[in-house]
């Protein structure tokens, strides 16, 4: 993989992921996050343009303490920039309870396990996304547009707001 610090002060880490269908699972912990605005992003279905300052286009799943009152969101990225309006916002667990608000340090700063599965859709040019947080299915078979060829597919992580994150495990299957 390779690391990029973009002009906005974000830390980006990319790794090739030459698969059409995959599950990325990670264990992480937001650490020392006193700003209550940090989080971790996971790139998926992403192409990286190495000739244009490693700018990426695709999607990012964000475990985002600062969005709304704390949510999981999916955003489209184009040429290294995120669209301001998320493709999907997840603010509740499957039982209908809300994700704890961003001021709940105990919840937001405890170790989390987040899995993202991507699989082919029956519709050409589409993929289905499933998101699991700590064993709970937060989103199932959500359809996105994707024409990324597996040879150009990347995954990776993004951090922001100088908020440290400790990643203790990454598995791509």
C-alpha positions in Angstrom: 0.0 0.0 0.0 0.9 3.6 0.2 0.3 6.7 2.4 -0.8 10.1 1.3 -1.3 13.3 3.4 -3.7 15.5 1.4 -3.6 19.3 1.4 -6.5 19.4 3.9 -4.5 17.6 6.6 -6.2 14.2 6.2 -4.2 11.0 6.4 -4.9 8.5 3.6 -3.7 5.0 3.4 -4.4 2.9 0.3 -3.9 -0.7 -0.6 -4.6 -2.6 -3.8 -7.7 -4.8 -3.5 -8.0 -6.7 -6.8 -11.4 -8.3 -6.1 -14.9 -7.8 -7.4 -16.5 -9.2 -4.2 -14.9 -9.0 -0.8 -15.4 -8.4 2.9 -13.1 -6.0 4.8 -13.1 -6.4 8.5 -11.2 -4.2 10.9 -10.9 -3.7 14.7 -10.0 -0.2 15.7 -10.3 2.3 18.5 -10.6 6.1 18.4 -8.0 7.3 20.9 -7.6 10.6 22.7 -10.5 11.9 20.7 -11.3 15.0 22.9 -12.5 17.0 19.8 -15.5 14.7 19.4 -15.2 15.3 15.7 -12.9 12.5 14.6 -13.4 9.1 13.2 -12.2 6.6 10.7 -13.0 6.1 7.1 -12.7 2.9 5.0 -12.2 3.3 1.3 -14.0 0.8 -0.9 -14.7 0.5 -4.6 -12.0 3.1 -5.1 -9.7 3.9 -8.0 -6.5 5.9 -7.3 -5.1 8.3 -9.9 -1.3 8.1 -9.2 -0.7 10.7 -11.9 -2.8 13.3 -10.1 -1.3 13.5 -6.6 -2.8 10.1 -5.7 -6.4 11.4 -5.9 -9.1 8.8 -5.4 -12.6 8.3 -6.8 -15.0 5.8 -5.3 -16.6 5.5 -1.9 -15.8 5.8 1.8 -17.6 4.3 4.8 -17.1 6.7 7.8 -17.4 5.8 11.5 -17.9 9.5 12.1 -18.2 10.9 15.6 -18.6 14.5 14.3 -21.3 14.0 11.6 -24.7 14.9 12.9 -24.6 13.8 16.5 -22.4 10.8 15.6 -23.3 8.4 12.7 -22.0 5.9 10.2 -22.2 7.3 6.7 -21.3 6.4 3.2 -20.0 9.1 0.9 -19.1 9.2 -2.7 -15.6 10.6 -3.4 -14.5 12.2 -6.7 -10.9 13.3 -7.5 -9.9 13.2 -3.8 -12.9 15.1 -2.5 -16.0 13.8 -0.7 -19.5 14.8 -1.8 -21.0 16.9 1.0 -24.3 14.9 1.0 -23.9 11.3 2.1 -25.2 8.5 -0.1 -26.5 6.8 3.1 -26.7 7.8 6.8 -26.9 5.2 9.6 -27.9 6.6 13.0 -29.7 3.7 14.6 -29.0 0.1 15.5 -31.3 -2.7 14.1 -33.4 -2.6 17.2 -34.2 1.1 16.6 -32.0 2.6 19.3 -29.8 5.5 18.3 -26.1 5.3 18.0 -24.8 7.0 21.2 -24.2 10.8 20.8 -20.7 12.0 20.1 -20.2 13.1 23.7 -20.4 9.5 24.9 -16.7 9.0 25.3 -17.0 5.5 26.7 -18.9 4.2 23.6 -17.0 6.1 20.9 -13.6 5.4 22.3 -14.1 1.7 23.0 -12.7 -0.9 20.6 -15.0 -1.5 17.6 -15.2 -4.2 15.0 -16.5 -2.9 11.6 -17.1 -5.1 8.6 -18.0 -4.0 5.1 -19.0 -6.5 2.4 -19.3 -5.7 -1.2 -20.9 -8.1 -3.7 -22.1 -8.0 -7.3 -25.7 -6.9 -7.9 -28.0 -8.5 -10.4 -28.0 -5.1 -12.1 -24.9 -4.3 -14.3 -22.8 -1.4 -12.9 -24.2 -1.8 -9.4 -22.8 -3.4 -6.2 -24.5 -4.4 -2.9 -23.1 -3.1 0.4 -23.6 -4.7 3.8 -22.2 -3.0 7.0 -21.8 -4.8 10.3 -20.8 -3.0 13.5 -19.9 -5.1 16.6 -21.9 -8.1 15.2 -25.0 -6.0 14.4 -26.1 -5.6 10.7 -26.4 -1.9 10.3 -27.1 -1.9 6.6 -27.9 -4.9 4.3 -27.6 -5.1 0.5 -27.6 -1.3 -0.1 -27.1 -0.7 -3.8 -24.5 1.7 -5.1 -23.2 2.5 -8.6 -19.8 1.0 -9.2 -17.8 0.5 -12.4 -14.4 0.0 -10.8 -12.5 -2.8 -12.5 -11.0 -5.2 -9.9 -7.4 -4.6 -11.2 -7.8 -0.9 -10.3 -9.8 -1.4 -7.0 -8.3 -0.1 -3.8 -9.3 -0.1 -0.1 -7.7 1.7 2.8 -8.3 4.2 5.6 -8.7 7.9 6.2 -8.3 9.9 9.4 -9.2 13.5 10.0 -9.2 16.4 12.5 -5.9 15.2 14.0 -7.8 12.6 15.9 -5.7 9.5 16.5 -7.1 6.0 15.6 -5.5 2.7 16.5 -6.2 0.0 14.0 -5.4 -3.4 15.5 -6.6 -5.8 12.8 -7.5 -5.7 9.1 -8.7 -8.7 7.1 -9.8 -8.7 3.5 -11.4 -11.9 2.3 
